[in-house]
Structures are given as structure tokens and as C-alpha cells.
């Protein structure tokens, strides 16, 4: 029919429409697809020869969702409302056409794709382990705008629908069937088409459940006692997690509740009003700008040297089988790469392999993997203490203790074995790569690959380019990060690089507040209210006070040897004092918190060592301090050339240490506030708390020019 959809009408009158968005790897609900789909439904409505319709896909996935470019171009609430209602009118035509329509789903079926599928009378899913269904709009500050908050609760019940939509959950095939989200599972695409055709022929006049006179919600609608209990608790639970920073969550709950006390078509209108409120919200614009457009630019190779052929790693060496090295080995093996996991003893290496084994045991137990897949992955990892096993590795990553001498020793031992073209990478989080490369006989092939813990969950890898790192080495490192399914950002060499350097300002500012006599609970609450995933004192406990002190002391020593001044942070003395008391963090069960099997509590001794100030600052003041100190340091990194792009800064801040996602990243935080206002407030904070709050010269200059941070 068009380049985006092909149709075949069978002798039995069943029309198969196969979506295949031209020039794209996934089907997108853009004009190229929406127009032809509307024409097909028109044919279904008017042509007596067409007895039913099957929607399928020629791509590896069914339908990914809406056209983000079109959504990004929306400039008013009315425009957003109209777009939403237009999609709903199309889906409603499917439901009310009087003929059977079946969605034959395989792979990803998300957002607008699932909303169209829910509008079909029957949903068949290919259960090959690849199917994922969901309404993930909340992750971009939106709610489903094509009837998702209306249909999903009517299919699976309010409580389940709210949970999936508020968390943006991607549901697997078996769970989708058990919940009532889909109707049937089959083994292959061919089976899906055969079963879909049979269902159409056996159900010539279908009706959606909610269009039947006696329809009842699974578990009851908004007027039932169960719903009263649900909606009396859910808003407070959401608020305790989001602190009002994600209005889309509240709007989803409101749309589901209000849609449950009115008729179906009225509920669709209610949803469109809430969709419009989300679409023009600052939070959504921030999230889309960074987590859609800037993230896409990074994954397309914005920071990769141009003109160099793409490479793949087939054999990887990992030096150090601790939690970080074991995590890297697991991530690589999961991507099908052969891994040599090396440690000082065979026993230590075996413990590293056990890390992957434990993760896979959990995956099998949850039904996310199988015993055969588990065994196949473990077979890719060879634990050893023999450096000779590194022969043939195209890439070696060291993940040993943060000590130059230790790192130099393993570098030289590995380079004596691996090929002359192999790349050697350090997983250091703070030590400058150019200095570590001095131990290498091939510094052009030396690079930093800074992973984050736990590796199996954290999506970011910070690639650090040393003074002599070649473009070929950078390209190979970049390709490897994408190969294992991680997101790469590229930064130039510097102490602490980007992520560790800026992240440290957040934690240290919390420690400085404690030293000033700010109540520790106020400090922790300010971190959470700001949108950070963990509060500063608890986070410092997680990463270890002794490690942070070691890094500070090493930095002081290195700068002294180089004849450079060391500017200390007021929070460092708190680290030193607690370490002297043996309170080195969670791993010891004693830090800013006391740890027990049933949880943690703030250490009572904090009141003795850091007495409360008579005058306590307000929460907005504390939030500003925690956020401004990070944003300013990120701007300095860009000013100094540590950062190569604004996108790397924003994505690195969100994926690396959890900088409040709804703000769009550390530099976008400055944009959202307005550069002139940011400079003014920074000066106020600097006058009150110290030079570290002085606005970066780059921010000041851009503010004077009326500019902003944009790639």
C-alpha cells in the first residue's frame, strides 16, 4: 500500500496489514504510518469484501510508540489535547468498526503501540523471550495519551495498571497473559498469523469488554471499597518517593481515578486533559530533551572519532575479580564475549565467577533466564591466575585497587602477553589516565573505561582519553561500551575526570553542612527533595568514608609532588574525624549511620561531635547548596575542556550518579533556572558559604551574552 505498510487480502476476506516504517529500525507512529493505518481502517469499515484485520510488523519489534519529533514540536496545551484526541478517535474506530481486528505482536510493543494493540479486539503475542509490552511514558514526564490510562485498568485492574504505568514497567509475555493484558501466546510469528486469522473467522462481530452493557472492572472501579483504600494510600506513597518532582505520576493516578467514575468516552477526554498538562510541563521538556534527544546523539556516536571502522571485541581480559571486575566480566559475557577473569589466586578468580553465577541464579528463579542460558553464559567466563590466558584478548580492563604501583604492575604483566594492537583500559575512578599510561609500553593504546557499581545495573561507562590515547583506541573503546549495552560518555583526562569529580561535591557539601551544625535529618531530606536517589550522608556510607579519605590524601600528595596548591573542602575534616573513630561506612556497620539486620539509624553520636546550630537553615537553602555545587562544577569541567559536550555532561550526571533526572542533567539545571538567575544565586551562596559556589566563568560569560548550554 505504501512504503510503510503493505497489505494482503486473503480469499477468506481477512486483511493482513504489515507495518514497516521506511528508513527506520523500528516502527514509529508517525505520519508515514498513521495516515495509511487510518486508510486501512476506513477500508475495513466500508469494504464488504474485508471481513477482518490483522495488524503485524515486518520489523523485529511490533510498534515502539509515538513520533517524538512531533511531540517535541507541540507548543500549547490545546495542541497536545487535540493530538491526543486524534489518536484516540482512530483507535475508537478500530473498536467500533463491527469487524474483528487482531494485533499479532512480537518484540517490543510500547507506548502508542500498546495503546493501539489494546484497541484491537484480540491480542496474540509471540512468546520467544523478546516480547515486552508497556506504557513507559512516565520516564519522559508524560502519561499515555492514546487511551492507555483508560483501557489498561479495564483489562488488568486499577492497582496493577497504576503500578505498571507509574513505574513505566515493560511486561513480559507470560505476565501479560496472566494479567489479562493479552489474550494468547504462540511460539512464532507464523503461528501468530494463523491463530489471528482463525480468531477473526470465528468472531465475525466482536465487541470490546468495556462496550458491553454489563462490563465491570477487574477488581472494581473507583467507587469500590478496594479502590478507596488504593487511592487513599497511593498518592502519599508516590509523594514519598518523588517529592512532587514528577507530576506525571500524580496525573496518571488522577486520570485512572476520574476515568473510573465516568463512562468510557468521557474517560478518554479526561486523559487527554492530563496528557496536555504533562506535555507542556518543564519536567517533561527537560526529560525529553536530555533522555531522548541528547541520549540518542550520544548513542549515534556524537563523541566517537569519525571515519573509523566499527569494531567488536571477541575476547576480553579483566584484571581483578572483585565486585567491579566480576561485574564487568558478567556484562561482557552477557553480550556474548569470551572473558578471561584474572586475579592473584585461582580462589579469588573463582569468587569472581560466583558473582555472575549468583546473578544468573536469581534471573532463572524469576523466569528471566533458563538453566541452559545460565550455563552458556558462565561457560564464557574463564577464572584464572595465569596471565598467559590473556593471549588473544583484543581488550584488557584492569579493575584492581586504586594504587598506582599495583596498577602499573598488572599493566606490564598483561602487556607482556597481549598483542601489540590490543587495547589496555583502566577502570580507575579518580587517578589520571595519562599518569597510569606511563607504566604502559604502548600509551597510544591506553584508555580509561570507568564503570559504575553495580555494573549489571548501572547503564553508564565514562571513557577517559589520556594525553597519548589515539583516535583508534577511543573508537574501539566506544564500540565496546555499545557492544555490551552500556551508554558511553567521552571525557578528557583530569583528576577525578567528570563523574567522580562532580559527584564528590554533592557528598562533601552534605558533610560541610553537618560540620556547620545543620541537623543531619534535614541534610538527608534535602538530598531526597532535590531529586537525588540517595541523601549525601547515607551515600557517603555506601561508598566508604575511608575510600573517600584515601582519594583526598592521594590527591593532596600528588599535587604537592607537582608543586601545585591543594584546595581542601570543609567536609574533609568530617571524613577524617569519623575514620579516626573507626566509623568508616556501611561495610563496617558504622558510619554516619549504625547498621543492623533490620535497617539503619543515624548515629546518635553525631549530636555530640557536631552540635546543632541555634539557627537552622530552611530546606530550600539546603537544596540550593546541594544542587548548585554540582551544576557549577559540571560547568567548570566544560570550561576546562574535561567535558567534550553538553550531552555528555547531562547524560553522565543522570546515569552516572543520579543527578535529579527531572532537571534534565547538571548543565540543563542551569538552563532551566536561567543563566542570569543562576549567576546571581551562586554569588549569594559564595558570600555565605565559600568560594566553591562562585559561578564558573563560562556560566557568567554565557549569561552576559544571553546564551545557554546546548550542543
Secondary structure, DSSP 8 states (H G I E B T S, - for coil): --SSEEEEE-TTSEEEEEE--TT-SS-EESHHHHHHHHHHHHHHHH-TT--EEEEEESSSSSB-EE-HHHHHT--SHHHHHHHHHHHHHHHHHHHHSSSEEEEEE-SEEETHHHHHHHHSSEEEEE-SS--EEE-GGGGGT----SSHHHHHHHHH-HHHHHHHHHHT-EE-HHHHHHHTS-SEEESSHHHHHHHHHHHHHH-TT---GGGSTT---TT--TTSHHHHHHHHHHHHHHHHHHTTS-HHHHHHHHHHHHHTSS-HHHHHHHHHHHHHHHHTSHHHHHHHIIIIIIHHHHHTTTTS-TT------SEEEEE--SHHHHHHHHHHHHTT-EEEEE-SSHHHHHHHHHHHHHHHHHHHHTTSS-HHHHHHHHHTEEEES-GGGGTT-SEEEE---S-HHHHHHHHHHHHTTS-TT-EEEE--SSS-HHHHGGG-S-GGGEEEEEE-SSTTT--EEEEEE-TT--HHHHHHHHHHHHHTT-EEEEEE--TTTTHHHHHHHHHHHHHHHHHHT--HHHHHHHHHHTT-SS-HHHHHHHH-HHHHHHHHHHHHHHHHHTT------TTHHHHHHHHHTT--BGGGTBSSEEEETTEEEE-TTHHHHS---SS---HHHHHHHHHHHHHHHHHHHHHTTSB--HHHHHHHHHHHH---GGGTSHHHHHHHH-HHHHHHHHHHHHHHH-GGGS--HHHHHHHHHT-----
